[in-house]
Structures are given as structure tokens and as C-alpha cells.
Amino acid sequence: MSVVEESYDVIVVGAGHAGCEAALAAARLGLETIMFTVSVDSIALMPCNPNIGGSSKGHLVRELDALGGQMGKNIDKTFIQSKMLNKSKGPAVHSLRAQADKQAYTREMRRTMENQEHLTIRQAEVAEIVTENITSGEKPGRNINNSTIMSSNSKNDSFNSTATTRITGIKTTSGAIYHAKAVVLCTGVYLNARCIYGEVSEYTGPNGLRAATYLTDSLKEHGIRMFRFKTGTPARVDKRSLDFSKFEVQKGDVPVTPFSFSTPFDSVQKEQENCWLVYTNEETHDIIRKNIDRSPLYNGSIHATGPRYCPSIEDKVMKFPEKTRHQIFIEPEGLYTNEMYLSGMSSSMPEDVQYAMYHSMKGFENVHIVRNAYAIEYDCIDALQLKTNLEFMNIEGLFAAGQFNGSSGYEEAAVQGFMAGVNAAMEVLHRDPVVLDRSEAYIGVLIDDLVTKENHEPYRMMTSRAEYRLLLRQDNADLRLRRIGHDIGLVSDDEYNRTVRKQEMIDAEVERLKNTFAGNNEKVNTFLRAHESSELTSGISLSELCKRPELGYEDISEIDPDRPELPYDVREEVGIEIKYEGYIRRQLQQVEAFKRMEGKKIPASINYDEIGNLRLEARQKLNRIRPENIGMASRISGVSPADVSVLLVYLEGKNK
């Protein structure tokens, strides 16, 4: 019996947010790419919250856009409300968040995928990965040089492949075989997925889509360690059954800030939909407490680990008994539907308890549920098996991204998908991997955390995880990363040149302000008194005036008659650079020290069992994680500063 057999450069398994970015990146680099999905209707599906961005997640989306990804462009075309979060705080934590029209978002991304050259979409379930053994010495070493695309002849023993197996393709449930030089696994929450609420348990993916039930066994046969994680989603309710007079309205920003640096500012200025705020109450909490034994989370029906930073409403009530209410945001799923998403009320309670909970809240007295809340369990990997380019240590050419790596969130998935797709392409093109370090991007923080730290729950990005967050702001993502995207080949010359010109305008204006002085005169002092600022007794540069807490770059335009006309994004950067100059300089010094540690490479062939003075725990962790440099080794849980010192002495001795 004959079977279908085809060959491609890159195979992507999964069509969620990770799969879409991975497939687009590989195809846009000119490689023949095929993307598999259990349902073409699930391309870029938003099975949970109907928004893109949010605290720290907005940073990821803007970084992805700066590198040449698609998510930011897609949400700019399909959002129905947009807000910049944390505006009352410093610029390091400002994060953009946009409410999406779910169907429009999916349709727009699908249109992009279907019209991308070199990209084929195939609805089929992948059942196996296919590999072959590597002959010793068959493949030359490759080098990761942080965020720099090296020449093809560069070598560094710290990243030589130690794999004994190479990926050659995949096999579907029909028996069809697809050959490839690289494969990216982006299976999301579909592997052996089980949806649960109350006593109801169904082996399906999100929104009733079919689960993928075969691939896990193949991965385990190849020695890949698997975890079982859980996430959840709230109920969707009928808008017509809510009493909006009892809710607090939440409006979008005017003007709107686009996610993509390529989106024209005027194109996103449009009428926006409202969201609303309501609260649970003591009656709601009593209903949950009385029925907690029926919750799968508490009666043992669910064994998988859920996200600590996005708990269910029953978890909130049981773990924070002192709180008398919890915020619930009511968000429209789109312009096409009356379904409303209840953000903050994820649950796996039985159907009758869900109704009782909702009916206890103001404005929900007559609510109708369209879709029940549920929890979903799924198989994912232990990401400690991955290198920093998201390639498996033991299987050359096999990459992984998204929730399959143990993370949570559309944005975390998308940036991993992009980096895995890029690095799969680098593998095929015999170019060196692209890796961002912790000092360059939130993406670097996210991936470094995944591959160096033991994550026993779904990983969520947060601003507090980034040590250099004042440098890694969402507003300057293009200035930080456009060059890298251009070097990869995913940012056009025009886009890159616009960023270069932007930086030149910022530098020129900062320099002008440092060399322009305000004198001790009545006009200036009148201005200062009006802003409750100390009067001048001698001349001062406009740059120094900007640093006063009560003043900013925009404020001093009144006493700066020679100020040039500059775009808003340039003015924003000028204001931040001047206001936070001292803090930025200090972080840059910290980055220099960090880079020195990252520059101390560790040979891939090192045998930690030979290093006698290492503690047993450190030896075990180092052997398991195989850090690429001293900086990475120092961030591994269980490796102490003393262990790092021993390792440094050992490496220096080897070098001599």
C-alpha cells in the first residue's frame, strides 16, 4: 500500500500563536515550510482571553514586532479597545493591551498565512517524529553569539551539538510521511487534552476541538521528559442578560498607541468598544466554599499543575479568605457576537454552581451562560531539555515553542514560536543561531528562565523577572531590536532605515537640550513658579530642567522657542532618556558586568563529574541543564556562588 510522502525544509506542528509565528518566520526566509494543525479553523485561535498584550506581555509583542513578527500588526487591524497599562508608574512598566475581535483576529491571521509564499497549511494530526542516528563527527559545531548573526564559518565549542539523533521528519495518523531538515513543535494545549468542569470530563482540546492523542508516546520513546500542566478559562455569557447599569464602565485610550512600529498612527484612531468592571461578594464566596468539594481542583479529579499567577476564582476565595471581593472585568468577544468574557473568573466548578456564583453578583441576576467555564489539562515538556535557541539537546534539528514548553499566554507563545522558527531556518541555511540575552529583551529573559530554571507550573512573563527593565521598555523595542530583525532578514530596509533616522533624531535633540540654556529671567521664573518649581539664580541647561520631578520634556516647550517639530515617539524617547539618564547609565554598567559573565563560555564536552570540589546538587544540575556560559550556570537553581567560583577556576586551569 502506497502512502503520501513529501519533503519540505521546515515542518511546524501546531497553528496557534507559536505555530503561526514559527511558520511565517521560516517561510519569509525563503524556506519551503508546511504547518500542520488538527483543524484549520483553529489557526491563531484565542480560546481564552480576548486580548493581546498586558503587563510585560505588551513588551513581548512590541519586541516581536521589532524583530519582524506578525502578532502586533494583526492586533492593530482587529482590536476593538486599546489601553496603555500602568501609566501612573514609571516608563519601565508601561504596557500596551488591546481587546481583540476574536473572529476578526483569527480570520486576519489565517488570511496572512494562506497568502504567504513558501508556506503550505495541512489539516492532519501528527502522530510521530522521525529521526536517524548521527555518525560521530558528522556535523561541525555551531556558535551562539548573543543576538549577533555570525558568519557561517564561526565556531565555538560552547555550543557544539552533543546530540546523537537528528530529526528527519514526521508521520501523521494516516501514515503519511513528511521529510524535513528541521521540525518545530508548537502543540499548545492539545496533547492528550482533557477539559473538566464539575463531574464532566471530556478528552477534547479547547472550544470542543479534537485533542492530539498520539504524539506524546513518540516523544517519550525519544527520551523527551514530559509534564502535565493545567490552565483554565471563565464562562462566556450573553450580553443581553446583563444589567450594565450596575457595572463600572472601562473606556479605551484616546489617542490609541499602535502595537506595531510599522502601523500608521492615524490608522488605529477609531471608535472603541467599552469594557466593564464588577466585583464578586460574600454571597459569591459562600457559594464557592459550600461547594468546594465538588471542584475538580480540590477533590482530586485534576492532578496537573496550574498557573499560580492566573488562579481560578475558587483558588482566590480559598487562598485569600480575608478578601471580601475580587475584580471581574466584562469584556466583549467581538463585534460579531453577544458573548462576553468574564476576566478574573476562571473556574472548573460544576455547571449549577457556576450559575449560582454568577447570579449572586450585581447585574448578573438574570445572566445566561453561553459556554461553561472549564479547566484543561495537557501534556508539555520539561524545557530544561532545550538549548537557548529552543532546540532539543538530544535531537538535532528538533525545536519547541509555546505552551508546549511549559509557558502560558498567547504572547509568550508567539515570541517563542518566532525564535524557534528563526532558529529552525538558521539550521537549514547553515547560519548560526539567533539568541537574545537577558540584557537585550524580555524575550531573552523568558527563554533563559525556561531553559535554566525548574518550572513546576505554567510560566508567565512579568516585569519583575527582568533585571534590566529600565533599558527594556516597550517604547524602545524598535531601537533595541530592529537591527537584529534586519540582520535575520525579516525587517525590510525601509523599516530599518526609519528606525535609524528615529535614533538620529533622538540623539540630536538630546544633545541640543544639553547645550541649550535657560537664563535667570522673569519669563523663565514665571514659568517655573506656575509649575511649582524652584526659580533660577543662574543659567541652567534645558536638559537639567527636564530632570526636575515636577517638569518634563513636553512641559518646557514653553521656554524652548527653537524646539524642532518632532514625531510623538521621538519626543517620548527624548523625555525618558533625559529624565532617567542616571538610572539608565547605572543599568548599562550592570549590563557590562553581565556580559562579561555571559562571555565566559563552557565547552559542551565538559564533564562536571571530573570537577571534584563541586557540590553534588550543583554537579547534577549542571550535567542536566548543560549551561552554555558562566552567566547561565549562575542562574541555575541549586548552583551556588561558591560552585560558580569552583567552575571558573577549573575552566581557567583547562585553558592554561
N, C-alpha and C positions, 0 to 999 in steps of 0.2 A: 504494500500500500504506500503510495507516494504521499509526502507531506509538503506543505508550503515551506520554502526555505529562501530567506532573503538576507542581504548584507547591508549594513549601514556603518557609518563612522561612530556614531554615538546613539545609545538607547537610553531613554528616560522612562522610568516606571512610575506612573502616577501623574495626574494632571491637576493637582491642587496648586496652591500658590508657589510651592517649591518647584514642582514639576514644570509649571509654565515658565518660570524664570530660567530654569536649567535648560529647557529645550530651546527657548528663544536665544539664549547666550550662545549655545553651541551652533545653532543654525545660522545666526548672524555672523559667526566667524567662518562661515562657508562650509561647514561640515554637514554631510548628509545625516539627518537626525530623525529618529522615529520616537514618538511619545505614546506610551500605552496607558489606557485608562479602563476601568471596569464599566464606565458609562461616559460617553461623550458629553452627556448633559451635565456631568459633574465638573467640567473644566472651570477652574477658578471659582468653584462653589464657595459660598460663605455660609457654612452650616450652622454657625453660632452667631456671634455679634455682627450686626450690620454696619461695621465701621472699619476704617483703616487709620492707623496711627494711634496717638495717645501718648502718655508719659513714657519717654525713652523709645517707644515704638515709632513715634514720628521721626526721631533721629535716624532710625534704621531705614525708613522709607526714603528719606532725603539722601542718605548715603548711597542707597541702592540706585536712586535716580542719577546721582552724580557719576556713578560708575557705568551707567548705560542700561540699567534695568527698566522694567515696564510698569511696575505697580503704581508709582507716583503719577505717571501720565494717565493711567487707566482711571484712577480715582478722581483726577481733575476733570475728566469727561463725564463722570457719573455720580458725583456727590450731590446730596440734597441739603446738607448743612455742614458748615466748617467752623471750627473754633481753635484758637491757639490757647493751650492749657498753661497754667502756672504763670500767667503774665504778671502777677503781683510779686513774683520772685525774680531772681537773677536770670540772665540770659542762658546760663548753662542748662537750666531745666525747662526752658520754654519748649513745648512740644505740640506739634500740629496734629489735629484729629478731625477726620471728616466722616460724616454719616453717609453711607452709600445707599444708592438704589440697588438692591441686591441683584435683581434680574438684569438690570442695565449693566452692572459691573461685569457679571458673568458673560453676557452677550458681547460686550465690547472686547473683553479679553479673548473670547473664542474667535471673534472676527479677526483679531490681530494674529492669533495662532494659525488660523486656517489660511491666511494670506501671506504667511511668512515663507520666503524662498528657502529651500533645502529642508523644510520641516514636513513630516508626514504624521498624521494622527491616526491611531488604530485603537478601536474598541476591542479589547481582549484581556483576559486575566493571565498575568504572568505566573507560571507555576514553579519554574526552576531557574537558577542561574547556572550557566555552563562555563566550566573552567578547564584549564590544562596546566600541567606541571611545567615549571620553568627550569631549563637546564642551567646549572651553576655557571655564573659569569656571562650569561647570555645578554643581560641588559646593562648598559652603562649607568652610572649614578646620575642623579638629578639633584639640583640645588634649590632650596627655598631661600630667597633673599628678600627680606621683609618688604613687601609692596613694590618690589622692583622686578621687572621682567628682564631676566638675564639673557645673555647671548647663548645660543644653543650649545656652545662648547664649554660652558662653565660647569665646574664640578665642585662638590663639597661633600665630604664623607658623612656629614651630619644628617644628610637626607638620602643617602643611598638606599635603594629598595632592599629590604630584607625578606620580601615575600617569596614564597616557594611556589605560589599558584598565580595564574593570570586569568582574568576574565576573557571569555571568547564570545559570550552572547547570552541569550535567554531562550527558554522554551515556554510556550503558552499551554493552557489546559487542553487545547485542541491538538497538541502535538507539533504545532508549527515551530520552526527553529529560526531565530534571527541572530545572525552573526554581527559582532561589533568589536571595535577596538577599545571602547570604554562604555561602561554602564553606570547610570546614576539612579539610585533607589530613592524615590520620594513617595512612599506609600501612605503617608499621613496616618489617619486613624483607621485604616481599612483592614489591616492584617488581623484576621480572626476577631473582627469587631463584634462586640455584644452590647446592645442597647438595653438599659434596665430602668424601670420605674416601678416602685412597689413590688408586687409579685409578678409583674410582667417582665419577661426576659426573652429577647429576640436576637438571633445571630445575624444582624444586618449592620451595614455602615450607617453614617448619618443620613437623616431625612429618608430613611427606608431604602436607601440604595444598597445593593448587594455588597457583602463583605468579600475580601480576598482570603481564601482559606488554605491555599497550598504553599505559598512561597516560604512561610516560616520554617517548615520542615526542611526545605532545601538549604536555607541559610544556616540552620543548626547543623546540618550534615557537613557544611563547610567550616564548622568550628566557630561560628559567629554567636556571641553571647547575646541573649535576648532578655528584655524586661517586659513586664505587663503594667502599663500605666492606664490612667483613667482621666477623663475630663467630663464636663457636663454642660448643659445648656438650659436656659429657662423656657417656660411656656411662651407660646405666641397667642395673643388674644385678639378678639375682634374689636376694632376701633369704635364701632357703632354701639358697643355695650358698655363703654366707659363714660363717666361723668367728668369731663375736663374742667368744669368749674371748680373742682376740688383739688386740682393739681397746680403746682408752680410751673409756669412756662419757662423754657430754656431756649433762648434765641441764639442764632449763629453770629459770627463776627461780621462787621462791616467796617472796612473792606475785607474781602477774603484773601488770604495768602495761599497761593498755589503750592502743591507739593512738589511738582516738577520744576526744575530750573529752566526747562525748555517751554513751559506753558506761558503764553502771553498773559500778563496781569489782567487785562481787560476781559479776557475770555471767561474768567471764573467769577466775575461780578454779576450775580444773578439773585433772583428771589429765592429765599431758603425756607425749608420746612421747619416747624417747631419741634422740639422735644419737650418732655415734661418731667417734673420731679415729684415723687410721692414717698411716703415712709411706711414701713411696717409699724405695728404697735404691739402692746402687751397681749391683746387677744390673738394676734397672729402667732406670737411666740408661744402662747399657751397651747394652741392647736398643734404646733410642731412638737413641743415637749410631750404632750399626751400621746402622740403617735410615733415617737422616735423609734420605738421597737419595730415599726413597720418600714423604716427607712433601710434600704439595702446597704447604705453606708455604715449603719450601726448594728444590723442584725447578722452580719457575716456573709451576705449574698455577694458583696463586692470585695474582692481581695486585692485588686490593683491599687496603686498609689496615685492620688490626685494632686492637683496643683495647690500648694499652700497659699499662694498669693491671689487665688481666684476661688475662694471656698464657696460651697453651696450655702443656701440660706439656713439649712438645718445645722450645718457646721458653725455658722456665725452665731446662731442662737445658743447652741450648746457650749461653745468655747468662750463666748463673751456674755455670760449671763447678766453682767452688770449693765449692759446696753439695753435701753428700753425701746429703741427703734433703729432701723437700718435704712439707708437711702436706696430707693429703687428709681431708675431712670426709664421712662417710657419712650421708646424710640421707634419711629416708623420704619418698616422693612423696605419701603419704596413708594414711588408714586403710583404704581400699578395695583396696589393691594391695600386692604384694610388691616392686615396683620400688623400687630405692634409687638416689639421685642421688649422684655422686662429685664433690663440690665441690672445685675446685682441680685437676681432671684433664681439662680441656677438651683436645680433640685432633682432628686430622684424619688421623691415621696410618691405614694400611691395616688391614683387619679382623684379619688374622692377627697383626700387630704389636700391636694393641690387646689381643688375648688374651694374648700373651706378656708384655706390660707388667703386666697385672693379675695373672697367675699368679705373677709374681715377688714380689708383696707378701704380707706376713704376713696370714693369714686369707682370702686370695683364691686359694689354691692350686687350688680346685675351682670357681671362680666361673663362672657362666653369664651371658652378656650378653643382655639383653632388647632393647636398642636401641643401635646403634653410636654412638660419638661422631662428630661431623661439624662442619665449618665451613660457614658460609652467607654467600655474597656477595649484595649487594643494592644498588639504586640509592637515593641520598638527595640532598638539596640542599646547596648551599653556603649556610649560614644567614646569611651576610653580606648576603644579598638581602632580609632581613626587618627590619622596624621592631621596636621594643621591645614592641609589642603583638602581635607574631608575624604581622603582616600583610605580604604581599609589597609591596615598594616600587613595583613596576611594574604590579601588578594589584590594583586596589582591590576590597576585599571577599573576597579570597582569603587564607586563613590557613593556617599549617602548624604541626605539633606532633609531638613524639616522636622516634623513631629516624629518621624521615623528615628531621628537622632535623640529623642527624649526631650525636645523643647515643646513649648506651647505658643500659640499665636500665629496669625497669618503673616505678620511682619517678620518674625524670627524665621519662619519657614521660607519666606521669599528670598531673604538675603542669603541664607544657606544654599538654597537652590541655585541662585545666581553664581555663588562662588564655586559650588560643585560643578555646575555646567561649564564655567570658565576653565576650571582645572581639568575636567574631562577633555575639553578641547585642547588644552595645553599638552595633555598626554598624547593625543592623536597627532598633533602638529609638531611633536618633539621640541616643544618650548618648555621653559622652566615654569614651575607652579607660581601662582599669584597668591600671596598670603599677606593679610593686613595685620599689623600687630596692635597691641592694646593702646599704644600711644597715637595711633592713626585713625581709628574708627571704632564706633560701637560694634560694628561687625566683627572687628578683631577681638574685642572683649568677649562677645558672645561665643565665638568659635573657640577661643582659648579656654574659656570656662568649661565648655562642653568636653573638650578633649584632654583636660588636665584635672578636672575636679569630679569626684564621685557624686553624681546626681541621682538621688533615690526618689525623685519626684519630677514632674514636668518642669523644665527650666523656663523661667520668664525673665526677659530683659528688664533691668531697672537702671535709672540714672546713678543710683548709689553704687552700682557694680563697676562703674568707670572711674578709675583713679584720676584721669586727666580730663574730666568732663568740661572744665572751662575752655579747654582747647577744642573739644569735640562737640561743639554746639551744632544744633540743627541748621542755624542760619549760614554757617560757613562750610557746609559739607561739599559744595562745589569747589571752593578754594582748596580744600584738602585733598579731594579725590578725583577731580576731573582729569588731571594729568594721567593718573593710573588707568582710568577708563579709556582714555585716548591711546595710551600705550598698548593696552589689551587689543584695541581695535573696535570698541563698542561705543565710543563717543566720536562724533564727526569732527572734522577740522573746524567747521564754523562754530560748533558748540564750545569746543576747547578754546578757540581764539576769543570768543566772547568772555570766557572766564579769565583769560589772560588780561584782557582790557579792563575787566572789572577790578582785578587786583592792582593794576597800574593806577587806576583812578583812586582807589583806596589809599595806596601808598603816597600818591601826590597830595591828596587832601590832608592826610595825617601830617605830612612834612610841612605843608603850608600853615596848618594850625600851630605847629611848634614854633614857627618863625613869624607869626603874626601876633602883634601885641596890642592889648587894650590899655589905654593910658588912664591916669588918675584925673578924670574929668567928670563934669556934672552928668553928662549923658550916661556914662558907664555906671556911675554910682547910683543914679536914679533907677537904672535897670536892676542893679544888684539889690537895692532896697525893696523893689517890687517883688523880687524873688526870695526875700528874707535871707539874703546872703551878705557876708561882710563886705564893707566898702573897701576900695583900694587906697593905699597910701603911696604906692609906686606902680610902675608898669608891670604887667603880667601877660604871659602868652595865653592865647585862646585855648590852647591845649590844657594848660594848668587850670583855667577856669572850668573847663568841661569836667575835671576830676572832682570838683566840689559835689558833695552828696545831693544838694538841692538843685544843681544845674546839670544840663546835658547838652549834647551837640545841637539838637534842634532848638533848645532854649536860646542859645547865644547867637542865633542868626540875626537877632535884633541889633546887635552891636558888631556885626560882621558884614559890612556892606559889600565887600569884594568876594563874598562866597559864590562859587560857581554853581550852576544848575546841575544837580547830580541825581541819578535814579534813586528810588527809595532804598533798594537793597544795598547800594553803595553807602548811603548815609547811615544806614543801620550798622554796617560793619565799622565805619569810621567812629561812630559813637561808642561802640563796645570796645574797640581796640584802645581808644584813649582812656575811657573810664576805668578799664581793668588792666591797664598796662603793667603795673607792678605785679599783680597776681599772675598774669599771663607769662611774664618773664620768669617768675619763680617756677611755674609748671614746666616751662621749657627746660629749665635746669634739671628738674626731676626726670624729664624725658631723656636727657643726655645720659644720666646715670642708668636708667632703664635700658637704653640702647646698648650700653657697654656690657651689661649682663646678657642681653639677647645676642650680642656678637660673639660670646664665648660658646662656640659650637661643641656639641658632644658627638663623637663618632657613632654611627648607627651600629657598628660592630662591637661596641663596648660590652664587657661582661661585668655587671655590677657585683657578682658573687666574688670576683677577684679583689674587690676593694674591702680589705679587712676591717677598717675602722667605721664602716657604715653600720648604723643600727639595722636590725633585722627588718623592721617595718619599712624603713626607707629603701632598703635593698629590694624588698618585694614590690613596693610601689614603682620604683624606677624601672625594674625589669618588666613590669606590666605595661606602664604608660610609655616608656621609651622616649623621654623628652629630647627635643632637638637642640636645646641650648640650656645654659645655666639658669637664665631667667625663667624659662618654662619649668625647669626642675624645682626652682624655689617656690613655685606656686602650687605644687602638688601637696595635697593634704597628707600629713604623715612624714613629710621631708622637712626636717628642722634646719635652722641656720647653721648649726654645727655640722649636719650632714652635707650641706652645700659647701662648707669650708673644706671638708674631707675630700669631696669630689673635685674641687678646684685644685687642691694640692696634688691629687692623683693625676689629673689632666696635665698639669704643668710638668710633672715628672715624666709622663709619657712623651710630651712634646720635646723635652730635653733629650 
